[in-house]
């Protein structure tokens, strides 16, 4: 009788868990079809996602290998208005020519420039290779002033990829907003 009761309790606790728990495994990273970013930019984001997956105990395989999962990534960039940012002041410069020499020194000022505000979104889908179904999806976004160091592909990828993968295996209902 006790054995039957324990078996019943175990079955009741497992009730809604038909699908096996998501666990890290082997993975290949690829960009989603129709990506409009240049190949070099896509590769920077793919490398960042691969590193984040390695940090999350996945085993990354080359693209021609057959891993348990496929990590499909997508990157979108969209303008969202303009923001004021500090202007760059040119440094001291000088020159020598046939007619003599010259030197120029820029004095600091409080000039501000208007720059475009660009929202970059990175989406990662883990797809089970066996049946091509999406088993986990996450996305993160950030807004940066266009043309700044924070808006370079390397800086964006290093910021967004770990934030997304850090939430695995918890499902993300909405994109994470990363400052």
Backbone torsions as a table, in degrees:
resi	resn	phi	psi	omega
1	UNK	NA	-43.3	178.1
2	UNK	-62.4	-38.2	-179.4
3	UNK	-65.2	-41.8	178.6
4	UNK	-64.1	-39.8	179.6
5	UNK	-65.8	-42.1	177.8
6	UNK	-64.4	-40.3	178.3
7	UNK	-64.7	-38.9	178.7
8	UNK	-65.1	-43.0	178.4
9	UNK	-63.6	-41.6	179.5
10	UNK	-64.1	-40.6	178.9
11	UNK	-67.9	-37.0	-179.8
12	UNK	-68.4	-37.9	179.5
13	UNK	-70.0	-32.4	-180.0
14	UNK	-84.6	-1.0	-173.3
15	UNK	-31.2	-67.1	-173.2
16	UNK	-92.4	15.6	-175.3
17	UNK	-104.9	72.4	178.5
18	UNK	-75.6	-38.5	-178.4
19	UNK	-82.9	142.4	177.1
20	UNK	-66.8	153.1	-180.0
21	UNK	-64.9	142.5	177.6
22	UNK	-73.1	128.0	177.9
23	UNK	-132.4	151.0	176.4
24	UNK	-60.1	152.7	179.1
25	UNK	-159.5	-158.9	177.5
26	UNK	-77.4	145.5	-175.0
27	UNK	-148.0	144.8	168.6
28	UNK	-117.1	141.6	-177.0
29	UNK	-104.4	131.4	176.9
30	UNK	-144.0	154.0	178.0
31	UNK	-81.9	148.8	-179.2
32	UNK	-69.0	152.3	179.2
33	UNK	-62.9	142.8	177.1
34	UNK	80.9	14.5	178.9
35	UNK	-65.8	132.7	-176.5
36	UNK	-99.1	-2.1	178.8
37	UNK	-75.1	150.5	176.3
38	UNK	-60.0	155.2	-176.5
39	UNK	-57.9	-39.4	-179.3
40	UNK	-64.6	-38.9	178.9
41	UNK	-68.8	-43.4	178.2
42	UNK	-59.6	-38.6	-179.2
43	UNK	-67.4	-37.8	177.5
44	UNK	-60.7	-45.6	179.6
45	UNK	-68.3	-39.0	178.2
46	UNK	-62.6	-41.2	178.3
47	UNK	-64.5	-40.3	179.5
48	UNK	-66.6	-40.6	177.8
49	UNK	-66.2	-41.4	178.4
50	UNK	-60.9	-43.1	178.7
51	UNK	-64.4	-40.5	178.0
52	UNK	-64.0	-38.7	177.7
53	UNK	-66.7	-39.0	176.4
54	UNK	-61.4	-41.8	178.3
55	UNK	-64.8	-24.7	179.4
56	UNK	-93.9	18.0	174.6
57	UNK	75.0	22.3	170.8
58	UNK	-85.2	160.2	174.1
59	UNK	-112.0	112.3	-178.1
60	UNK	-81.5	136.4	178.4
61	UNK	-118.2	156.1	176.1
62	UNK	-61.0	160.1	-174.0
63	UNK	-61.0	-29.2	-179.9
64	UNK	-82.0	-8.8	178.9
65	UNK	-80.0	166.8	-179.9
66	UNK	-113.2	92.5	178.5
67	UNK	-83.9	171.2	177.5
68	UNK	-65.7	-37.5	-179.4
69	UNK	-121.3	156.7	166.9
70	UNK	-115.8	126.9	175.3
71	UNK	-97.8	106.1	178.6
72	UNK	-95.1	125.3	-177.7
73	UNK	-114.7	147.7	175.6
74	UNK	-135.4	139.5	179.9
75	UNK	-125.7	127.8	175.0
76	UNK	-126.7	146.7	176.4
77	UNK	-130.3	133.1	-178.3
78	UNK	-139.5	133.7	176.5
79	UNK	-72.1	141.8	179.7
80	UNK	-135.7	49.2	177.9
81	UNK	98.3	-156.2	-177.6
82	UNK	-135.5	153.6	177.5
83	UNK	-134.5	155.5	175.6
84	UNK	-87.0	135.5	176.7
85	UNK	-136.8	158.6	-179.6
86	UNK	-63.5	136.1	178.8
87	UNK	-78.3	153.4	176.4
88	UNK	-87.7	131.8	175.9
89	UNK	-96.6	131.1	177.2
90	UNK	-67.7	147.0	179.1
91	UNK	-80.7	-175.3	177.8
92	UNK	-67.3	143.1	177.6
93	UNK	-140.2	159.0	-180.0
94	UNK	-154.0	168.1	178.8
95	UNK	-162.1	155.9	178.0
96	UNK	-129.9	133.6	178.9
97	UNK	-138.9	-168.7	-179.4
98	UNK	-64.9	-27.3	-175.4
99	UNK	-100.7	11.8	178.3
100	UNK	125.3	-162.9	-177.2
101	UNK	-125.9	170.1	178.7
102	UNK	-156.2	157.4	178.0
103	UNK	-138.7	145.6	-179.8
104	UNK	-132.9	131.0	177.4
105	UNK	-127.8	126.5	178.3
106	UNK	-90.2	132.2	177.0
107	UNK	-88.9	143.3	-179.2
108	UNK	-63.5	146.0	176.3
109	UNK	-140.1	171.8	179.6
110	UNK	-100.0	32.7	-179.8
111	UNK	-64.6	142.4	175.7
112	UNK	-123.5	145.8	179.9
113	UNK	-114.4	147.8	171.4
114	UNK	-89.4	128.6	178.1
115	UNK	-126.6	153.6	176.6
116	UNK	-69.1	140.3	175.2
117	UNK	-93.8	119.8	-175.9
118	UNK	-113.0	126.2	176.3
119	UNK	-99.1	120.0	179.1
120	UNK	-107.9	129.2	179.1
121	UNK	-119.8	129.3	174.8
122	UNK	-112.1	128.8	178.2
123	UNK	-119.6	134.2	177.3
124	UNK	-124.5	126.6	174.6
125	UNK	-117.7	127.5	172.0
126	UNK	-93.8	121.0	-177.1
127	UNK	-113.1	130.1	175.3
128	UNK	-71.2	122.3	-177.3
129	UNK	-65.6	-31.5	-175.7
130	UNK	-59.6	-42.9	-176.9
131	UNK	-128.4	9.2	176.2
132	UNK	57.7	37.2	176.2
133	UNK	-105.8	144.7	177.5
134	UNK	-75.4	119.5	-178.6
135	UNK	-101.6	-18.2	178.5
136	UNK	-159.0	144.7	179.3
137	UNK	-142.9	139.6	176.2
138	UNK	-148.3	151.7	176.0
139	UNK	-147.5	155.5	178.5
140	UNK	-143.2	152.4	179.4
141	UNK	-137.7	157.1	175.8
142	UNK	-147.0	151.6	177.2
143	UNK	-116.2	127.1	-178.6
144	UNK	-135.4	153.6	175.4
145	UNK	-71.6	130.8	-176.7
146	UNK	-62.8	137.0	176.3
147	UNK	84.1	6.5	178.6
148	UNK	-96.9	169.2	178.1
149	UNK	-61.2	-33.8	-179.5
150	UNK	-71.4	-12.7	-178.1
151	UNK	-100.7	8.4	177.7
152	UNK	-76.8	151.0	-179.9
153	UNK	-55.6	-40.1	-179.2
154	UNK	-64.1	-42.8	179.9
155	UNK	-67.5	-41.9	179.7
156	UNK	-64.8	-45.9	-179.2
157	UNK	-63.8	-41.9	-179.7
158	UNK	-65.7	-24.1	179.9
159	UNK	-87.4	-44.0	-172.0
160	UNK	-82.4	-42.4	-175.1
161	UNK	-59.7	-51.0	-180.0
162	UNK	-63.5	-33.2	-179.8
163	UNK	-63.3	-39.9	-179.9
164	UNK	-69.3	-52.4	-173.6
165	UNK	-68.2	-26.6	178.3
166	UNK	-59.7	-27.6	-178.5
167	UNK	-83.2	-10.4	179.8
168	UNK	-60.7	137.2	5.2
169	UNK	-95.9	10.4	179.9
170	UNK	-67.6	133.7	178.5
171	UNK	-70.3	144.9	177.7
172	UNK	-107.1	113.8	-179.6
173	UNK	-73.0	-33.0	-178.2
174	UNK	-132.9	160.2	176.1
175	UNK	-64.0	143.2	173.7
176	UNK	-75.4	139.1	176.9
177	UNK	-100.5	118.7	-175.8
178	UNK	-111.9	126.8	-180.0
179	UNK	-65.5	NA	NA
